[in-house]
Amino acid sequence: MILGLVVLIAFAIRLAAQGSIGGLESIRIRGEAYLLGVFVLVFALPLVSTLVHPSRSLVVPVWVALMVVLLGLCLFNGRESRGFLVMAAGVALNLLVIALNGGMPVSEAAVLTVGGAAGARAVVAGDLFHSVMTGATKLAFLSDVLPLPGFRGLRGVFSIGDVLMFVGILVVVASAPGSLSLDSRSRIRGR
């Protein structure tokens, strides 16, 4: 839900700034299908795992591998848009804290702030990708510590890396070159 909201906000910013959402076809993405597929898998894998209940020792390495591929694709596309570099920074920060802690630590206080009366322990029950933050958590400030209260489906607890990924998406969509006018198309074609 939040990812969809971020994309809608990006379109709204583009519309407000440029008066049109046209021109998005000018966004040049190398490995577009791979980038989209990996991005969807990174976000979908935790949801699917709650239904299927695979082994943590199997799923977390797959998730980390997908994030490494996502990081590489964002860096590869960074020459085209700084938004991809911002996304890469977010992915790298999340990858670092996940690798150091064997999953993404979640702040119980942040979960309580967004309305999770049972706290982080209930949130991570059966979740293979998250763990409750403790005093032993490495780089705790990079964990899921930023509460975003709101309506169901639009609230959650995020990391600095998540925020950077969302900002990167906003930058890619909102800053894509505008569409060409009919006159400039004619001049390009030599007519």
Secondary structure, 3 states (H helix, E strand, C coil): CHHHHHHHHHHHHHHHHHCCCCCHHHCCCCCHHHHHHHHHHHHHHHHHHHHHCCCHHHHHHHHHHHHHHHHHHHHHHCCCCHHHHHHHHHHHHHHHHHHHHCCEEECHHHHHHCCCCCCHHHHCCCCCCEEECCCCCCCHHHCECEEECCCCCCCEEECHHHHHHHHHHHHHHHCCCCCCCHHHHHHHHCC
